Amino acid sequence: MELLPEIENRQSIRKFTNKTVNKEQLKRIVEAGRRAPSAKNRQPWRFVVITDQELKEKIKVAAFNQEYVSEAGAIIAACSTNIDYRMPNGQLSHPIDISFAMAFMMLQAVHEGLGTCVITTFDEQEVKDMLTVPHSMRVILLLLVGHTAETPFPESRKSFERISVFNHW
Ligand SMILES: Cc1cc2nc3c(=O)[nH]c(=O)nc-3n(C[C@H](O)[C@H](O)[C@H](O)COP(=O)(O)O)c2cc1C
């Protein structure tokens, strides 16, 4: 089955070279997220792009010292600007909206020839403090972006038949 090459080629990358990520590339990646859909088009997000090495090292510590966190050329902290809105289906919108934006960013990063990894293993309060995120807001995800230094063995997926059906569960 032929898919977009960015989808075919994306894998979580946990080894990065020390090459700097070009600022224009980072801007295009964030722009991809900016164009993502969100519930009622509320766009409840603010993306903090961290390229400063000292700050990346601090984030690494807040991410329980996972080495690859500070080795990535950039870390994009996806923060909420509204945590209250629930959609008519009862779900909170901000984690869903932000996940769409992150997915768009990941695919743009692959298109740019870069590797990414979503990080949720971090102490949110520590990251909030170092990025001066307002008290009432959340840091939902971190996205590592950098020049890839590995080709990981592809993670398996459940079969198409197992995860999808037509018309009835
Ligand atoms: C919501 C979410 C949270 C994740 N959190 C982490 C994390 O904290 N650390 C990490 O190394 N990878 C994390 N990942 C990456 C997953 O482990 C990875 O996507 C999964 O194993 C499938 O591998 P692939 O991305 O290479 O296809 C996360 C992915 C998602 C979507």
The ligand as an SDF file (V2000), in Angstrom:
LIG
                    3D

 31 33  0  0  0  0  0  0  0  0999 V2000
    1.8270   10.1070   23.1750 C   0  0  0  0  0  0  0  0  0  0  0  0
    3.2240    9.5720   22.9750 C   0  0  0  0  0  0  0  0  0  0  0  0
    4.1180    9.6020   24.0340 C   0  0  0  0  0  0  0  0  0  0  0  0
    5.4490    9.1580   23.8480 C   0  0  0  0  0  0  0  0  0  0  0  0
    6.3480    9.3210   24.8630 N   0  0  0  0  0  0  0  0  0  0  0  0
    7.6340    8.9440   24.6620 C   0  0  0  0  0  0  0  0  0  0  0  0
    8.6240    9.1900   25.6550 C   0  0  0  0  0  0  0  0  0  0  0  0
    8.3710    9.7440   26.7160 O   0  0  0  0  0  0  0  0  0  0  0  0
    9.8950    8.7990   25.4000 N   0  0  0  0  0  0  0  0  0  0  0  0
   10.2530    8.2030   24.2320 C   0  0  0  0  0  0  0  0  0  0  0  0
   11.4270    7.8870   24.0490 O   0  0  0  0  0  0  0  0  0  0  0  0
    9.3280    7.9500   23.2500 N   0  0  0  0  0  0  0  0  0  0  0  0
    8.0440    8.3180   23.4430 C   0  0  0  0  0  0  0  0  0  0  0  0
    7.1050    8.1240   22.4490 N   0  0  0  0  0  0  0  0  0  0  0  0
    7.4930    7.4230   21.2070 C   0  0  0  0  0  0  0  0  0  0  0  0
    6.8820    6.0210   21.1520 C   0  0  0  0  0  0  0  0  0  0  0  0
    7.6000    5.1640   22.0130 O   0  0  0  0  0  0  0  0  0  0  0  0
    6.9350    5.5010   19.6950 C   0  0  0  0  0  0  0  0  0  0  0  0
    6.1630    6.3610   18.8910 O   0  0  0  0  0  0  0  0  0  0  0  0
    6.4170    4.0850   19.5500 C   0  0  0  0  0  0  0  0  0  0  0  0
    7.2440    3.1680   20.2310 O   0  0  0  0  0  0  0  0  0  0  0  0
    6.3450    3.6440   18.0800 C   0  0  0  0  0  0  0  0  0  0  0  0
    7.6200    3.7590   17.4610 O   0  0  0  0  0  0  0  0  0  0  0  0
    7.8310    4.6810   16.1700 P   0  0  0  0  0  0  0  0  0  0  0  0
    7.4710    6.0960   16.5600 O   0  0  0  0  0  0  0  0  0  0  0  0
    9.2980    4.5540   15.8490 O   0  0  0  0  0  0  0  0  0  0  0  0
    6.9630    4.1600   15.0910 O   0  0  0  0  0  0  0  0  0  0  0  0
    5.8200    8.5940   22.6070 C   0  0  0  0  0  0  0  0  0  0  0  0
    4.8970    8.5650   21.5610 C   0  0  0  0  0  0  0  0  0  0  0  0
    3.6330    9.0760   21.7260 C   0  0  0  0  0  0  0  0  0  0  0  0
    2.6870    9.0860   20.5480 C   0  0  0  0  0  0  0  0  0  0  0  0
  1  2  1  0
  2  3  1  0
  2 30  2  0
  3  4  2  0
  4  5  1  0
  4 28  1  0
  5  6  2  0
  6  7  1  0
  6 13  1  0
  7  8  2  0
  7  9  1  0
  9 10  1  0
 10 11  2  0
 10 12  1  0
 12 13  2  0
 13 14  1  0
 14 15  1  0
 14 28  1  0
 15 16  1  0
 16 17  1  0
 16 18  1  0
 18 19  1  0
 18 20  1  0
 20 21  1  0
 20 22  1  0
 22 23  1  0
 23 24  1  0
 24 25  2  0
 24 26  1  0
 24 27  1  0
 28 29  2  0
 29 30  1  0
 30 31  1  0
M  END
$$$$
